Amino acid sequence: MTRLDHTTRFHREGLVMLIIISTLIVTMGVSAGLVKITLLLHQNSQRLDERLQVEALASSFLKIGIEKTVADPEYQGEEMVITPEQWNRAYNGFVQVKRDSLTGELSVTAECRREGKTVQKLTQSVMLPTADETL
């Protein structure tokens, strides 16, 4: 083997190593990007789940509040905490039903709380007849 062949062989080996390292770097970058996209999609999915749960809680308890008001005109409202175990979620639910006997407004505030912080909140209300009016 001549000296020129020996040098060319080392240059080729160096280029191969450079290509392999470059490929690994690009692969790692693409993988990191895919992981970030997956995490963002998971967070969006989690927020959507929380929002849908809050909407379901609010509308359900609004109906319950209307039914309780019809059954008992003196009904003023209630509060309820739903633990993660009760509804198979990773967060607490909180519902507050209030009835204003003067205006006839029945309002429901529903929240999803994760680690003590409110992550989703929704308030719905409906006007009901007052005690002087008929239901």
C-alpha positions in Angstrom: 0.0 0.0 0.0 1.4 3.4 -0.9 1.3 6.4 1.2 -1.3 8.0 -1.0 -3.7 5.0 -0.6 -3.2 5.0 3.1 -4.1 8.7 3.4 -7.2 8.3 1.2 -8.4 5.4 3.3 -8.2 7.6 6.5 -10.1 10.4 4.7 -12.8 8.0 3.6 -13.1 6.6 7.1 -13.3 10.1 8.5 -16.1 11.0 6.0 -18.1 7.9 6.9 -17.8 8.8 10.6 -18.9 12.3 9.9 -21.9 11.1 7.9 -22.9 8.7 10.7 -22.6 11.4 13.4 -24.5 13.9 11.2 -27.3 11.3 10.7 -27.5 10.6 14.4 -27.8 14.3 15.2 -30.5 14.8 12.6 -32.4 11.7 13.9 -32.2 13.0 17.5 -33.5 16.4 16.4 -36.4 14.8 14.5 -37.2 12.6 17.5 -37.1 15.5 19.9 -39.5 17.4 17.6 -41.9 14.4 17.5 -41.8 14.1 21.3 -42.6 17.8 21.7 -45.5 17.5 19.2 -46.8 14.4 21.1 -46.7 16.3 24.4 -48.6 19.3 22.9 -51.2 17.0 21.5 -51.6 15.3 24.9 -52.0 18.7 26.6 -54.6 19.8 24.1 -56.5 16.5 24.6 -56.3 16.9 28.4 -57.7 20.5 28.1 -60.5 19.3 25.8 -61.4 16.5 28.3 -61.5 19.0 31.2 -63.6 21.5 29.2 -66.1 18.8 28.2 -66.3 17.6 31.8 -67.0 21.1 33.0 -69.7 21.6 30.4 -71.3 18.3 31.4 -71.2 19.1 35.1 -72.7 22.6 34.6 -75.5 21.4 32.3 -76.3 18.4 34.5 -76.4 20.4 37.7 -78.4 23.1 36.0 -81.1 20.5 35.3 -80.8 19.1 38.8 -81.2 22.6 40.2 -84.3 23.3 38.1 -85.8 20.0 39.2 -85.0 20.7 42.9 -86.5 24.2 42.5 -89.7 22.8 41.0 -89.9 20.2 43.8 -89.0 22.7 46.6 -89.6 26.4 45.9 -87.4 27.2 49.0 -84.4 25.5 47.4 -81.4 28.0 47.5 -78.6 25.9 46.1 -75.8 23.6 47.1 -72.1 22.8 46.6 -70.5 19.6 45.7 -66.9 18.4 45.3 -66.4 15.4 43.1 -63.2 13.5 43.8 -61.0 12.0 41.0 -62.0 8.5 42.2 -65.7 9.3 41.9 -65.6 10.1 38.2 -62.4 8.3 37.1 -60.4 11.5 36.2 -57.1 12.9 37.3 -58.7 16.0 38.7 -61.4 17.2 41.1 -64.7 18.6 40.1 -66.4 21.3 42.0 -70.0 22.5 41.4 -71.8 25.4 43.1 -75.6 25.9 42.5 -77.1 29.2 43.6 -80.6 30.4 43.4 -81.5 34.0 43.8 -85.1 34.0 45.1 -85.5 37.7 44.3 -84.6 37.6 40.6 -85.4 33.9 40.0 -82.0 33.3 38.5 -80.5 29.8 39.0 -76.8 29.8 38.3 -74.3 26.9 38.2 -70.6 27.3 38.4 -68.6 24.1 37.5 -64.8 23.8 37.8 -62.1 21.3 37.2 -59.3 21.6 39.8 -55.9 20.0 39.4 -53.5 20.2 42.4 -55.6 22.9 44.0 -55.7 25.2 41.0 -58.7 25.8 38.8 -57.9 24.7 35.2 -61.4 25.0 33.7 -64.4 27.0 34.9 -67.8 27.5 33.4 -70.9 29.3 34.7 -74.4 28.8 33.3 -77.6 30.4 34.4 -81.3 30.4 33.7 -84.1 32.6 34.8 -86.8 30.8 36.7 -90.1 32.1 37.9 -89.9 33.7 41.4 -91.8 32.4 44.4 -94.7 34.8 43.5 -95.0 33.4 40.0 -96.1 29.9 39.0 -93.6 27.3 37.9 
